[in-house]
Amino acid sequence: LHILVESFGFKNGIPVDCDFIFDVRCLPNPHWSKDLRPLTGRDKDVIAFLEQQPQVNDMFKDILGYFNRWVPCFISDNRHYLTIAIGCTGGQHRSVYLSERLAKELSTSFPQVSVRHRELS
């Protein structure tokens, strides 16, 4: 099973080729900070901002828990790929951060995990 974790921005539409979509627009948005706005969810200042937000960590734990529980079922059902899409407003901060974090964590249990950032391409 190959797992692709993809970040995207809702303002550019929902990805059509995904199995799961998570909407993280309810989380605190670094866009509203003048210093963080030009950065992405890969930058240390944005990461630090998001990691200080309890809701971000709660959302991450819930998403990770779901996939740790259910990916083995997809594997036993002989699925070859699984695409997880995480979206925020612009696809630059929250979705990028959570996609990177989720892909990193899932790769400790499942060998074929990759990440793609649609809006950063």
C-alpha positions, 0 to 999 in steps of 0.5 A: 500500500502506498499512502500519499498525503496531499495538502491543498487550498480550498480556494483552488478546489478539492482534489478529485483523486483522493480517498479522504479529505480533512478540512483544517480551516477551523484551526488558528491561521498563521496567515493573519500574522504579518511575519508568518504570511509569506512563509509555509508550513515547512518553515520553523516559525510557522511550525512553532506557531502551529505546535503551540496551538492545542487545537492543532495538536488535537486535530493531528492526534485524531487524524493520526489515530484514525489512520493507525487504526484503519490502514491495516484494514486497507492493506488486508483488503489488498488496496494498492494506494490511499490518498489523504488530502488535508485542506486549509484556505490557501494550502500554504500553512496549516495543511502543509504543516499537518501533511508533513507531520502526518506523512512523517508519523505514518512512515514509521509504521507504513513503509511507502508514504509520500507527501505532495503540496499541490499549492506549493508546486 
